[in-house]
Amino acid sequence: MKSTLTALAVTLALTAPVFAEDVCPMERALYTERDQGYGLSFFAPTNRDMANTSLRFFVVRPGDDRNLSGTISGNMGVSRDTGVVRRDCPEDKAPADITDAEWEACTYWTGVVYALVDGGAEMLPFGDEPAPPAILLTDFGRQIRYSGLLDGPAETPWDVFTLNGCRW
Amino acid sequence: MKTPMALALAALLAGAVPALALDCGFDHAIYGQDDSSSELWFEPVDPAMGDGQANAFTLRLADFRRPLVGAVVWPDEEAERPVASLTLDCPAEAAPDASCPIWQGTLYAVFADGGVLLAPDARDPAPPTLILADLGPAIRAGNGRFGYETDEPVWDVFTLKACGT
């Protein structure tokens, strides 16, 4: 209960700027997850990213001082917005030289991402468009749970992330 | 195509279904899409399928001749996560063979207040909106297995439109 109240206080504190500014561009949006307090921090892709990378984000885990690194890619219409979260992938190799086993070992989640708007679900907006009030990282909790990252099932996060701030 | 539309229309005319049939049981709910004629028809779970199956439904694509058979199973209780699938001509087993389903993924229920749940129980009230994660691309990829042409795109989100009997 106490932790819930603390979380609520933190949420309220972080929420205030969003409401004050009304809209936050997707590429500066901050999201939080209700069960474990995971955070997502979005930013624009760099020119080192693949051409179909539409967004990048960090996954911040409470109690873990090392973020995970996420990308969102899509081709507007045909396939869906697909997210990938990785950490500790080989940095001394070009991506084309990394083996399937190496990718698998450093990949913690892969799935389709939806914007949750007005009781429905849509594709994600472009980076400079307003961030939706919530986003759904499909199958996120289950995959994180079996990724080897957690100490036990009680640490499983939920798949929905709620907008709670804007990075300026 | 004709039959589900006619039934849905009949249900609407009978006054059983307001715009949002909030009092419809999930296992009688019929969902549709604004931009396609695809429909999801939920039905009571056949007890013969065993305890593992929580929901049963069919996907009726545009110009459908044979519905795709949908199921939500909880294969691993500890995971507390359901697996939804759509199959055609797959062996009748509660736990689908990994290679046979045309689609396999997570089914989410979305409510007007923005709340999201994993697939509710078949006897719960029908949620207003469902997301079948990454459904559309899977249907497009599975097109050659349907035995007929359907090139109408299917989106991954369905909304409650009628209540079956």
Chai-1 contact restraints between the chains, C-beta under 6 A:
chainA,res_idxA,chainB,res_idxB,connection_type,confidence,min_distance_angstrom,max_distance_angstrom,comment,restraint_id
A,S79,B,P137,contact,1.0,0.0,6.0,A-B,restraint_1
A,R80,B,D134,contact,1.0,0.0,6.0,A-B,restraint_2
A,V112,B,A133,contact,1.0,0.0,6.0,A-B,restraint_3
A,V112,B,D134,contact,1.0,0.0,6.0,A-B,restraint_4
A,G119,B,V110,contact,1.0,0.0,6.0,A-B,restraint_5
A,G119,B,A112,contact,1.0,0.0,6.0,A-B,restraint_6
A,G119,B,T129,contact,1.0,0.0,6.0,A-B,restraint_7
A,G120,B,T129,contact,1.0,0.0,6.0,A-B,restraint_8
A,G120,B,V157,contact,1.0,0.0,6.0,A-B,restraint_9
A,A121,B,I131,contact,1.0,0.0,6.0,A-B,restraint_10
A,A121,B,V157,contact,1.0,0.0,6.0,A-B,restraint_11
A,A134,B,G114,contact,1.0,0.0,6.0,A-B,restraint_12
A,T138,B,T106,contact,1.0,0.0,6.0,A-B,restraint_13
A,T138,B,A133,contact,1.0,0.0,6.0,A-B,restraint_14
A,D139,B,T106,contact,1.0,0.0,6.0,A-B,restraint_15
A,R142,B,R81,contact,1.0,0.0,6.0,A-B,restraint_16
A,V160,B,V116,contact,1.0,0.0,6.0,A-B,restraint_17
